[in-house]
Amino acid sequence: MRVPFVARWKGKITPGTVLNGQVGAMADLLPTLVGLAGGSLPAGRTIDGKDLWPLWSGQTSSVTRSYAHFHWGNI
């Protein structure tokens, strides 16, 4: 499943950039926004998300991660 996500930040994100990597918006937005705000994630808690800023800003072309696939019965 692919769902588009649009991000704009003048002078920080290059216009017209298209990224095709897999990310999880619900999990990845927390560490990304906390990092951009200059904060830190809580110690002693497992945070599944990844900071996407290196991807969005062009510092890297992919985010290393592993995904678990779930089956929710007979849906």
N, C-alpha and C positions, 0 to 999 in steps of 0.2 A: 504494500500500500504506500503510495506517495501522496503527501500533502504539501502544497507549496508554503513556503515561509519567506516573507519579505523583510529585509532589514536595511535601514538607511541611516547613515551617519556621515554627514558631509565632511570630507577630508580624512576620514578614517576607513570607510569601506568603499572600495572602488566601484563606481557605477557600472552596471551591466555584468557583474560577476555572477556566474552560475556555478553552484556546487552540487555535485551528485552523490556525495557520501551519505551514509545512513547516520541519522542522529535521532535522539529521542527528545522531543520538545519538552515534555513534562519533566524529565530528569535533567536535561542539559541546561535549561534556562537558569535554574538556581545557581549552579557554580559559575556560569558565565556572567550573570548580572552581579553576583557578589564580588567576583574578581574585578569587573569593570568599575564597581563602586569603591574599590580599594579595601574591601573587607576580607574576612577569612571565614572559611567554613567551620562549623563547630567541631571541636575535637571529641573523639570518643564515639562518633557516629559514622555509620557507613553511608556514604553518598554515592549513589550509582552513576550520577551524571558526570559529564566531562565539560571542562571549560572550552567553549567553542570559539573564543576570541582568536586564538592562533589560526584557526581555519577561516573565519570571517575576514580577518585582516590580511590574509595571504601569506602569513609566516610559515604555514605548512599546507599541504594539499590533502591531508587526511587525518582523521582522529583514530587512534588505535583503541579498539574495544572489542568485547565479545557480547553477543546477544543470546539470551535464552528465549526459546520459542515455547509458547504455552498453548495448550489445546483446552478449550473451555467446554468440553462435552459435545453434545449433538446440537450445535448451533447451526 
